[in-house]
């Protein structure tokens, strides 16, 4: 146990994001969308697409549900603990900022407005907020105001998959991690990158990308590629790969469990993020049994441990690749 971290923050976990296998946490937390006639479970379908501001996508095929959502400027997500008799332990209020029809699915895009949680006692919440305010003022960190950071921590109570994005052509390649992405139905996809980054510019220029889910055992190698968000295209020899994809002939990273090949169709800017919308043109599964790399925020991981929930923590890591 890290005693200093526990005394200051109410957590024995010294690092902000905890690397884990999402499969070990599946079913422990349910995310419900409140609607007029009850609730809709969006645990597996909602997509985290930004943290400054908090951006969440809700994809729906049901036309009645789409019509209902498009009439509502605000919605509420309730985070329920399955092991505590479905009790609400966190919530988010979201404002709708747009919608995109993608095949037979409509992606409704929301910006976070408010949130609250029970992951820490009131005193530790205050200390956490002060600590993160001071930490974010350090050079190189992105400052998140207190209310926004509360929303982000709630969003990261759900395991967010860390995938590797691969792109390139004969002139060079790049591979970098991201956790701000997800499927929109079977045939479309959405993902977010930092405006002005080399990575986002490369996606916009090349338009064809591969998104690879990675074996959880490769967490250290995957995190180490975070610096590539600001790198230029390089020789394929600079990367560790296991072959080329079927359709685009893009590099498949080592430790890949499965991958999708995507074609960029449109984009939308929000805060520091450029949200890209893709069509899925191919998908391959390499290993059906390997757990996929995800991470969660330490405040939820610590709450899970205190609540005697097996959190499946693999390792504490200091940086966030999103």
C-alpha positions as CSV (number, residue, x, y, z in Angstrom):
1,X,0.0,0.0,0.0
2,X,1.2,3.5,-0.7
3,X,0.6,5.1,2.7
4,X,1.1,8.7,1.5
5,X,-1.4,8.3,-1.3
6,X,-4.0,6.6,1.0
7,X,-3.7,9.4,3.6
8,X,-4.0,12.2,1.1
9,X,-6.4,10.8,-1.4
10,X,-8.2,7.9,0.3
11,X,-6.5,5.5,-2.2
12,X,-3.7,3.1,-1.9
13,X,-3.2,3.3,-5.7
14,X,-0.6,5.9,-6.5
15,X,-1.4,6.4,-10.2
16,X,-4.4,8.0,-11.8
17,X,-5.4,5.2,-14.3
18,X,-5.4,1.5,-13.6
19,X,-4.7,-0.9,-16.3
20,X,-7.1,-3.9,-16.3
21,X,-8.9,-6.5,-18.3
22,X,-12.4,-5.2,-19.1
23,X,-13.8,-8.7,-19.0
24,X,-13.1,-9.0,-15.3
25,X,-15.3,-6.0,-14.6
26,X,-18.1,-6.7,-17.0
27,X,-21.5,-6.8,-15.2
28,X,-20.2,-5.1,-12.1
29,X,-21.5,-1.7,-13.1
30,X,-24.6,-0.9,-15.3
31,X,-25.1,2.4,-17.1
32,X,-28.8,3.3,-17.5
33,X,-30.3,6.1,-19.6
34,X,-33.4,7.5,-18.0
35,X,-36.3,7.9,-20.4
36,X,-40.0,8.8,-20.0
37,X,-41.2,5.2,-19.7
38,X,-38.3,3.8,-17.7
39,X,-34.7,3.1,-18.5
40,X,-32.5,1.8,-21.3
41,X,-29.3,-0.1,-20.6
42,X,-26.4,1.6,-22.5
43,X,-23.6,-0.1,-20.5
44,X,-22.1,-1.8,-23.6
45,X,-23.2,0.7,-26.3
46,X,-22.3,4.2,-25.0
47,X,-19.0,5.6,-26.2
48,X,-16.5,7.9,-24.4
49,X,-15.3,10.4,-27.1
50,X,-13.8,13.3,-25.1
51,X,-12.7,14.6,-21.7
52,X,-12.3,18.4,-22.3
53,X,-15.3,18.7,-22.5
54,X,-16.6,15.3,-21.6
55,X,-18.2,13.9,-24.7
56,X,-20.3,10.7,-24.8
57,X,-22.0,9.1,-27.8
58,X,-25.2,7.1,-27.6
59,X,-25.9,5.0,-30.7
60,X,-29.5,3.8,-31.2
61,X,-31.3,1.8,-34.0
62,X,-34.8,2.1,-32.5
63,X,-36.4,5.0,-34.3
64,X,-38.8,5.7,-31.4
65,X,-35.9,6.0,-29.1
66,X,-34.1,8.2,-31.5
67,X,-37.1,10.5,-31.9
68,X,-37.5,10.7,-28.1
69,X,-33.8,11.6,-27.6
70,X,-33.9,14.2,-30.4
71,X,-36.7,16.0,-28.6
72,X,-34.7,16.1,-25.3
73,X,-31.9,18.7,-24.9
74,X,-30.8,17.0,-21.6
75,X,-30.5,13.3,-20.6
76,X,-29.3,11.5,-17.4
77,X,-27.0,8.5,-17.1
78,X,-27.2,6.5,-13.9
79,X,-24.3,4.2,-12.9
80,X,-25.6,1.3,-10.9
81,X,-23.7,-1.3,-8.8
82,X,-24.9,-4.8,-9.7
83,X,-23.4,-6.1,-6.5
84,X,-25.1,-3.6,-4.3
85,X,-28.7,-4.4,-5.3
86,X,-28.6,-2.1,-8.3
87,X,-28.0,1.0,-6.2
88,X,-26.9,4.2,-8.0
89,X,-23.3,5.1,-7.1
90,X,-22.8,7.8,-9.8
91,X,-24.7,9.9,-12.3
92,X,-24.1,12.2,-15.2
93,X,-26.3,14.9,-16.8
94,X,-25.6,15.4,-20.5
95,X,-26.6,18.0,-23.1
96,X,-27.2,16.9,-26.7
97,X,-25.0,18.7,-29.2
98,X,-25.6,16.8,-32.4
99,X,-26.7,13.6,-34.1
100,X,-25.4,11.6,-37.1
101,X,-27.2,9.0,-39.1
102,X,-24.8,6.2,-39.7
103,X,-26.5,3.4,-41.7
104,X,-29.4,2.1,-39.7
105,X,-28.0,3.6,-36.5
106,X,-28.2,7.2,-35.2
107,X,-25.3,8.4,-33.0
108,X,-26.5,11.1,-30.6
109,X,-23.6,13.1,-29.3
110,X,-23.7,14.6,-25.7
111,X,-21.6,17.0,-23.7
112,X,-21.2,16.6,-20.0
113,X,-22.8,19.3,-17.8
114,X,-22.8,17.9,-14.2
115,X,-22.1,14.7,-12.3
116,X,-21.9,13.2,-8.8
117,X,-20.6,10.0,-7.3
118,X,-20.1,8.0,-4.1
119,X,-16.7,6.6,-4.9
120,X,-15.0,8.5,-2.0
121,X,-16.1,10.0,1.3
122,X,-16.8,13.8,1.3
123,X,-13.5,14.7,2.9
124,X,-11.5,12.7,0.4
125,X,-13.5,14.2,-2.4
126,X,-12.4,17.7,-1.4
127,X,-8.8,16.7,-1.0
128,X,-8.9,14.8,-4.3
129,X,-10.2,17.9,-6.1
130,X,-7.5,20.2,-4.6
131,X,-4.8,17.7,-5.4
132,X,-5.9,17.3,-9.0
133,X,-6.2,21.1,-9.4
134,X,-2.6,21.5,-8.3
135,X,-1.3,18.6,-10.3
136,X,-3.0,19.8,-13.5
137,X,-1.1,23.1,-13.2
138,X,2.2,21.4,-13.8
139,X,3.8,21.9,-17.2
140,X,2.5,19.5,-19.8
141,X,-0.7,18.6,-18.1
142,X,-4.2,19.5,-19.3
143,X,-6.1,21.4,-16.7
144,X,-9.6,20.0,-16.0
145,X,-11.8,22.2,-13.8
146,X,-13.2,20.5,-10.7
147,X,-16.7,19.9,-12.0
148,X,-15.3,18.5,-15.3
149,X,-12.8,16.3,-13.6
150,X,-15.6,14.8,-11.5
151,X,-17.5,13.9,-14.7
152,X,-14.3,12.4,-16.2
153,X,-13.7,10.2,-13.2
154,X,-17.3,8.9,-13.4
155,X,-16.9,8.1,-17.1
156,X,-13.8,6.1,-16.3
157,X,-15.6,3.9,-13.8
158,X,-16.5,1.9,-16.9
159,X,-13.5,0.1,-18.3
160,X,-12.3,2.0,-21.4
161,X,-10.6,-0.1,-24.0
162,X,-7.1,1.0,-25.0
163,X,-6.6,0.2,-28.7
164,X,-3.8,0.9,-31.1
165,X,-4.5,3.0,-34.2
166,X,-2.4,2.1,-37.2
167,X,-2.0,4.1,-40.4
168,X,0.4,4.8,-43.2
169,X,1.5,4.1,-46.8
170,X,4.7,3.8,-48.7
171,X,5.8,7.1,-47.3
172,X,5.7,6.0,-43.7
173,X,3.6,4.7,-40.8
174,X,2.5,5.5,-37.3
175,X,1.0,3.5,-34.4
176,X,-0.5,5.1,-31.3
177,X,-2.9,4.3,-28.5
178,X,-6.4,5.7,-27.9
179,X,-9.3,5.0,-25.5
180,X,-11.7,7.5,-27.0
181,X,-13.5,5.4,-29.5
182,X,-16.2,2.7,-30.1
183,X,-18.5,1.0,-32.6
184,X,-21.7,2.6,-33.9
185,X,-23.8,-0.4,-34.8
186,X,-22.1,-3.1,-36.9
187,X,-20.9,-1.0,-39.9
188,X,-19.7,2.3,-38.4
189,X,-17.3,3.6,-35.8
190,X,-16.4,6.8,-34.0
191,X,-13.1,8.0,-32.5
192,X,-11.6,11.1,-31.1
193,X,-8.1,12.6,-31.3
194,X,-6.5,15.9,-30.1
195,X,-7.0,18.8,-32.5
196,X,-3.6,19.9,-33.9
197,X,-1.9,16.6,-33.1
198,X,0.2,14.8,-35.7
199,X,-2.0,11.7,-35.2
200,X,-5.2,13.6,-36.1
201,X,-3.7,15.2,-39.1
202,X,-2.4,11.8,-40.3
203,X,-5.9,10.3,-40.0
204,X,-7.4,13.2,-41.9
205,X,-4.8,13.0,-44.6
206,X,-4.7,9.2,-45.1
207,X,-8.3,8.4,-44.2
208,X,-7.7,4.7,-43.9
209,X,-6.9,3.3,-40.5
210,X,-6.7,0.1,-38.5
211,X,-7.9,-0.1,-34.9
212,X,-6.5,-3.1,-33.0
213,X,-7.6,-4.4,-29.7
214,X,-4.6,-5.5,-27.7
215,X,-3.9,-8.3,-25.3
216,X,-3.9,-7.0,-21.7
217,X,-0.5,-8.5,-21.1
218,X,1.0,-5.9,-23.5
219,X,-0.1,-2.9,-21.3
220,X,3.4,-1.4,-20.8
221,X,4.3,-1.6,-24.5
222,X,1.0,-0.1,-25.5
223,X,1.3,2.9,-23.1
224,X,4.9,3.5,-24.3
225,X,3.5,4.4,-27.8
226,X,1.6,7.4,-26.4
227,X,4.3,9.7,-27.5
228,X,3.6,8.8,-31.1
229,X,0.6,11.1,-31.1
230,X,3.0,13.9,-31.9
231,X,5.4,12.0,-34.1
232,X,5.7,12.1,-37.9
233,X,5.3,9.1,-40.1
234,X,8.3,6.7,-39.9
235,X,9.6,3.5,-41.5
236,X,7.6,0.3,-40.8
237,X,10.8,-1.1,-39.2
238,X,10.3,1.4,-36.3
239,X,7.3,-0.6,-35.1
240,X,6.8,-4.2,-33.8
241,X,4.1,-5.8,-35.9
242,X,2.9,-9.3,-36.8
243,X,1.9,-8.8,-40.4
244,X,-0.4,-6.7,-42.6
245,X,-4.2,-6.3,-42.6
246,X,-6.3,-8.0,-45.3
247,X,-7.9,-5.0,-46.9
248,X,-5.7,-1.9,-46.5
249,X,-2.4,-3.8,-46.0
250,X,-1.8,-1.8,-42.8
251,X,0.6,-3.0,-40.1
252,X,-1.1,-5.2,-37.4
253,X,0.6,-4.5,-34.1
254,X,2.1,-7.3,-32.1
255,X,-0.2,-8.7,-29.4
256,X,-3.3,-7.9,-31.4
257,X,-6.5,-9.8,-30.4
258,X,-8.7,-8.4,-33.2
259,X,-8.8,-5.5,-35.5
260,X,-11.2,-3.3,-37.6
261,X,-10.3,-1.5,-40.9
262,X,-12.0,1.9,-41.1
263,X,-12.5,4.6,-43.7
264,X,-12.9,8.2,-42.5
265,X,-16.2,9.8,-43.6
266,X,-16.7,13.0,-41.5
267,X,-15.5,14.9,-38.5
268,X,-16.8,17.1,-35.7
269,X,-14.8,19.4,-33.3
270,X,-15.6,19.8,-29.6
271,X,-13.2,21.5,-27.3
272,X,-9.7,20.0,-27.7
273,X,-11.1,17.0,-29.6
274,X,-11.7,16.2,-33.2
275,X,-14.3,13.4,-33.4
276,X,-13.9,11.3,-36.5
277,X,-16.7,9.2,-38.0
278,X,-15.8,6.1,-39.9
279,X,-17.3,3.3,-42.0
280,X,-16.1,-0.2,-41.0
281,X,-14.9,-2.0,-44.1
282,X,-13.3,-5.1,-42.5
283,X,-12.9,-7.0,-39.3
284,X,-10.7,-9.9,-38.2
285,X,-10.4,-11.9,-35.0
286,X,-7.0,-13.3,-34.2
287,X,-7.4,-14.7,-30.7
288,X,-10.9,-15.3,-29.3
289,X,-9.7,-16.2,-25.8
290,X,-7.3,-13.3,-24.9
291,X,-8.6,-10.6,-22.6
292,X,-8.5,-7.0,-24.0
293,X,-6.5,-4.1,-22.6
294,X,-8.7,-1.5,-20.7
295,X,-8.2,1.0,-17.9
296,X,-10.3,2.6,-15.2
297,X,-9.9,5.5,-12.9
298,X,-8.3,4.7,-9.5
299,X,-11.1,6.3,-7.6
300,X,-13.5,3.6,-8.9
301,X,-10.9,0.9,-8.5
302,X,-10.4,1.8,-4.9
303,X,-14.1,1.9,-4.3
304,X,-14.4,-1.5,-5.9
305,X,-11.8,-2.9,-3.6
306,X,-13.4,-1.4,-0.5
307,X,-16.7,-2.8,-1.7
308,X,-15.1,-6.3,-2.0
309,X,-15.6,-6.3,-5.8
310,X,-12.8,-8.1,-7.7
311,X,-11.4,-5.3,-9.8
312,X,-9.0,-7.3,-11.9
313,X,-6.3,-4.7,-11.6
314,X,-3.2,-5.7,-13.6
315,X,-0.9,-2.8,-12.8
316,X,-0.9,0.9,-11.8
317,X,0.3,3.2,-14.6
318,X,1.0,6.9,-14.4
319,X,0.0,8.2,-17.8
320,X,-3.2,8.3,-19.8
321,X,-2.8,7.5,-23.5
322,X,-6.1,9.2,-24.7
